[in-house]
Amino acid sequence: MSTKVAVVTGSNKGIGFAIVRGLCKQFHGDVYLTSRDVGRGQAAMESLASEGLKPLFHQLDINDLNSITTAAAFFKEKYGGVDILINNAGIAFKVADTAPFGTQAEVTLKTNFFATRDMLTHFMPLIKAGGRVVNVSSFVGSRTLNQCSPELQQRFRSEDITEDELVGLMQRFVDKAKSGEHNQDGWPDTAYGVSKTGLTVLVLELSHGSHFCPVSN
Ligand SMILES: NC(=O)c1ccc[n+]([C@@H]2O[C@H](COP(=O)([O-])OP(=O)(O)OC[C@H]3O[C@@H](n4cnc5c(N)ncnc54)[C@H](OP(=O)(O)O)[C@@H]3O)[C@@H](O)[C@H]2O)c1
């Protein structure tokens, strides 16, 4: 039987790092710590090595399509696919950050929604039979959904929402945030929240008939 493999995005620190630590202790197979920055990734590897754990490393910046396709090709070539993918990488502006809301919306949605979607697009075909994909969303996504206009809530809650429609709605939020019209358009003042609403709806939409497992914390 071929070696099993688990891949965790954004795992040089935080929750992703802890997931790698846990997988190293419990998963029977190779565990990949991935990081957009090789230096930060190596530092995390050394930290786990000092605990006697032995993950493997691959560079992966989910905002960089070339990085995603390079990693996907690597796992296909070396393992014939992926057994466990944890889409953990994400960003959140600090509450005190003074960056314009439109910028925060564009940057946050880029990573948490659009880039995570790119990961799913390129890695889902690699997931082996019986494999698992965990997408780390947030309870903030559910809370934000309840703060959207009735029209938006109706679409997000609709079972017939398509991926294209959802992508269009997420882009509409970014455009309206940049023009200062997101409130009039039915969106609340939280870019992080909207990004996680979008991620959860995306996973639910994709999960119809597949092996997706939406996870919130
Ligand atoms: N912490 C919470 O209370 C909480 C609650 C609910 C959900 N979440 C979700 O849990 C996940 C992890 O959160 P956390 O608290 O552990 O955050 P964190 O400590 O800030 O770690 C985020 C990780 O994602 C990486 N990352 C960011 N952009 C990336 C990109 N483009 N490509 C690859 N990696 C990237 C970061 O790398 P760098 O070090 O290079 O920046 C870092 O390793 C996120 O999706 C977050 O939204 C967290």
The ligand as a Gaussian input file, in Angstrom:
#p B3LYP/6-31G(d) Opt

LIG

0 1
 N       -7.643000      31.981000      15.986000
 C       -8.959000      31.903000      16.066000
 O       -9.561000      32.177000      17.116000
 C       -9.764000      31.411000      14.881000
 C      -11.146000      31.276000      15.020000
 C      -11.870000      30.812000      13.921000
 C      -11.255000      30.490000      12.748000
 N       -9.913000      30.668000      12.630000
 C       -9.297000      30.328000      11.358000
 O       -8.280000      29.380000      11.608000
 C       -7.248000      29.512000      10.635000
 C       -5.903000      29.682000      11.315000
 O       -6.003000      30.804000      12.159000
 P       -4.867000      31.173000      13.219000
 O       -5.537000      31.813000      14.359000
 O       -3.986000      30.009000      13.457000
 O       -4.091000      32.318000      12.401000
 P       -2.536000      32.698000      12.395000
 O       -1.895000      32.365000      13.679000
 O       -2.492000      34.109000      11.907000
 O       -1.945000      31.738000      11.276000
 C       -2.377000      31.860000       9.962000
 C       -1.500000      31.031000       9.099000
 O       -1.948000      31.165000       7.739000
 C       -0.810000      31.520000       6.958000
 N       -1.171000      32.215000       5.746000
 C       -1.726000      33.432000       5.583000
 N       -1.836000      33.729000       4.289000
 C       -1.324000      32.675000       3.610000
 C       -1.137000      32.385000       2.248000
 N       -1.471000      33.252000       1.290000
 N       -0.599000      31.185000       1.913000
 C       -0.242000      30.296000       2.850000
 N       -0.356000      30.540000       4.164000
 C       -0.898000      31.701000       4.535000
 C        0.065000      32.328000       7.880000
 O        1.371000      32.413000       7.360000
 P        2.364000      33.650000       7.738000
 O        2.988000      33.300000       9.049000
 O        3.317000      33.651000       6.598000
 O        1.525000      34.895000       7.815000
 C       -0.038000      31.479000       9.125000
 O        0.802000      30.362000       9.040000
 C       -7.637000      30.710000       9.762000
 O       -8.304000      30.260000       8.598000
 C       -8.591000      31.475000      10.665000
 O       -9.481000      32.290000       9.940000
 C       -9.155000      31.112000      13.666000

